[in-house]
Amino acid sequence: LRLSGEVWCWGESEAGQTGQNVTLRATPPAPVVESDGRPLLASKVTCVQNFACAISDDSTSVHCWGEGIYRSLGDGTDDSSAPPVAVISDDPDFGTSPFVDVSGVYRTMCALDAAGRLFCWGDNSSVNPTAGREAIPGGTMTYEPRALRVVLPSSAVAIAIPNTPSGN
């Protein structure tokens, strides 16, 4: 993330992970480009396995790009996308308060808004299957295609998702 707010990526881009409309084993550093050709401007960005997400520079939306096979892009599909796509939700509170944090692990992503509400999407099957725990509490699908509100006991101020197979 540059001081200008431009998001730059490089490396493997076989599923659009670099946000550039190329499918190469390796790409040089370049700006992530929206579908209209403009550089993506963001206030925060996070990258996980084969996809990335960013909070828009005005904090009103979250966009993701890369591999979508586990519905990890949050756009309601399982399509991969090099240009960033907007995360959507059926929750009426989604997007009503500025987003302040975004974090993910493996094939799951979550965003936190200024009201302390947490929304997650993607793989809901692999955090700790032996303990019967799910990646997205309250999720009803193996792969959540849209942002689902995770009910917390109190408002959150930041999020961090541990990078462990057990989710501990």
C-alpha positions in Angstrom: 0.0 0.0 0.0 1.6 3.2 -1.2 1.2 6.6 0.5 -1.0 7.7 -2.4 -3.4 4.9 -1.5 -2.6 2.8 -4.5 -2.3 -0.9 -3.9 0.6 -2.6 -5.7 1.1 -6.4 -6.0 3.6 -8.7 -7.6 4.4 -12.4 -7.8 2.3 -15.4 -8.9 -0.9 -14.4 -10.7 -2.4 -17.6 -12.1 -5.8 -16.7 -10.5 -5.5 -12.9 -10.6 -3.9 -12.6 -7.2 -1.9 -9.6 -8.2 -4.9 -7.7 -9.4 -3.5 -7.4 -12.8 -5.3 -8.8 -15.8 -2.5 -11.4 -16.5 -2.1 -15.0 -15.7 1.6 -15.5 -15.2 3.8 -17.4 -12.8 5.5 -14.2 -11.8 4.7 -10.5 -12.3 6.8 -7.4 -11.6 5.4 -4.9 -9.1 2.4 -3.0 -10.6 -0.8 -1.3 -9.4 -3.9 -3.3 -8.8 -6.3 -2.1 -11.5 -10.1 -1.9 -11.2 -12.3 -3.1 -14.1 -12.4 0.4 -15.5 -8.6 0.7 -15.7 -8.2 3.0 -12.7 -5.7 2.0 -9.9 -7.4 0.7 -6.8 -7.2 3.2 -3.9 -7.3 1.8 -0.4 -6.9 2.6 3.2 -5.9 -0.9 4.3 -5.0 -4.2 2.5 -4.4 -7.8 3.5 -3.2 -10.7 1.5 -3.8 -14.4 2.2 -3.5 -17.6 0.2 -4.2 -16.8 -3.4 -6.4 -13.7 -2.8 -6.4 -10.3 -1.3 -8.9 -7.7 0.0 -8.7 -4.0 0.7 -10.8 -1.4 2.4 -11.6 1.4 -0.1 -9.8 4.8 0.5 -13.1 6.3 1.7 -13.7 3.3 4.0 -17.2 2.7 2.6 -16.5 -0.7 0.9 -14.3 -3.8 0.8 -13.0 -5.2 -2.5 -11.3 -8.5 -3.1 -9.4 -10.1 -6.0 -7.6 -13.4 -6.8 -8.9 -16.9 -6.4 -12.6 -17.2 -5.7 -13.1 -21.0 -5.8 -14.0 -21.1 -2.0 -16.2 -18.0 -2.4 -13.3 -16.1 -0.8 -13.9 -12.9 -2.8 -17.3 -12.3 -1.0 -19.1 -11.2 -4.2 -21.6 -14.1 -4.1 -19.8 -16.2 -6.7 -17.0 -18.8 -6.8 -15.4 -17.0 -9.7 -11.8 -15.8 -9.6 -11.2 -12.2 -10.6 -8.1 -10.1 -11.4 -9.9 -6.8 -11.1 -11.2 -6.2 -7.6 -14.8 -7.0 -6.9 -17.0 -5.5 -4.2 -17.9 -7.7 -1.2 -21.6 -7.9 -0.8 -23.9 -9.0 2.1 -27.6 -9.6 2.8 -27.1 -8.0 6.2 -28.8 -4.5 6.2 -26.0 -3.2 8.5 -23.2 -4.1 6.0 -21.6 -0.9 4.7 -23.6 1.5 6.9 -20.6 2.3 9.0 -17.0 2.9 7.8 -14.8 -0.2 7.6 -11.8 0.0 9.9 -10.0 -3.3 9.6 -9.7 -6.3 7.3 -8.0 -9.6 8.1 -7.9 -13.1 6.8 -6.3 -16.5 6.9 -6.1 -19.3 4.3 -9.5 -19.0 2.5 -11.5 -16.9 4.9 -11.7 -13.1 5.2 -13.3 -10.7 7.7 -13.9 -7.0 7.8 -14.7 -4.9 10.9 -16.7 -1.7 10.8 -16.5 1.4 13.0 -19.6 0.2 14.9 -17.6 -2.9 16.1 -19.5 -5.3 13.8 -17.6 -8.1 12.2 -18.5 -9.6 8.8 -16.8 -12.7 7.4 -16.9 -14.7 4.1 -15.2 -17.6 2.3 -14.2 -21.0 3.6 -16.2 -22.0 6.6 -15.0 -25.6 6.7 -11.4 -25.9 7.7 -10.6 -24.0 10.9 -10.8 -27.0 13.2 -13.0 -29.9 11.9 -11.9 -32.2 14.7 -13.1 -29.9 17.3 -16.3 -29.1 15.4 -15.5 -25.4 15.2 -16.3 -23.3 12.2 -14.3 -20.5 10.7 -17.4 -18.2 10.6 -19.6 -18.7 13.7 -23.2 -18.9 12.7 -22.4 -19.8 9.1 -24.7 -22.3 7.6 -22.8 -23.1 4.4 -19.4 -24.8 3.8 -18.4 -21.7 1.8 -20.1 -18.4 2.7 -20.4 -16.5 -0.7 -21.3 -13.1 0.9 -20.3 -11.3 4.0 -22.1 -12.8 7.0 -22.3 -10.9 10.3 -20.6 -12.7 13.1 -22.4 -11.9 16.4 -19.8 -10.9 19.1 -20.4 -10.7 22.8 -19.3 -7.0 22.6 -18.1 -4.6 20.0 -14.7 -5.2 18.6 -12.0 -2.5 17.9 -9.6 -4.6 15.8 -9.4 -8.1 14.3 -6.7 -10.7 13.9 -7.2 -14.2 12.6 -4.6 -16.7 13.7 -2.8 -18.6 11.0 -3.0 -22.0 12.6 -4.7 -25.2 11.4 -6.7 -25.4 14.7 -7.8 -21.7 14.6 -6.5 -21.3 18.2 
